[in-house]
Amino acid sequence: MQPLTPNWRTSSYTGTENCVEVADNEPMKVMVRDTKARSLGVMAVQPAVWTAFVEFARER
């Protein structure tokens, strides 16, 4: 099976000066990148790790 093409989206919670994009359409990983510096690469984490991060961030 070939990897899916990332479906990048920008969070509705990010401002125009500090945007991140997230692609979570693959079942085994969530990818995150800087909108303004896409060429710097992508960080990939397991879906459970991303869920824990989002829940933590919501509490702040």
N, C-alpha and C positions, 0 to 999 in steps of 0.2 A: 504494500500500500504506500502510495506517495504522500508526503506531507501536504497538508492543505496550504493554500495561499493565505497568509495572515489577513484577517479582516480587521484592520486597524480602526479604532475609534478613539475620540478624545472624550475624556470624562466631562460631564456637565458641571462638575465641581471645580475644575481648574480654571484659573484666570488666564488672561491673554499673555501674561508675562512668565508663567511657570507651568506650561502645559506638558502633560505626558500623554502618550497614546498607549492603548492596551489592545492586544489581540488575544481573545480567549475562545477561539473557535476550534482549537485542537484539544482533544480530550486529555492529553498527557502533559500539557504545559500551557502556561499563560505567559505571553511575551509583553514586555514593557520597553518603551523607548522615549527619548526626549524629542518632542515635536520640533524644537528649534535646532537640534543637532543630531538628526537621524543617522548621519554618517559615523557617529561615534559607537554605534552598535546597539545591540538588543540584550536585555536581561530576560532570562527565562526562568520561571519558577514553577513548582508543582501547584496544581489548582488548590489544594488544601492550604498551602502556604499563602497564596494570594487571598483566599477567603479569610484567613486569620488576620492578614494585614488590613484588609478592607474593614473588617469588624472592629479592629483596634482603632483605625483612623476615624470611624464613625463616632466612637465614644469620646473623641477629643474635641 
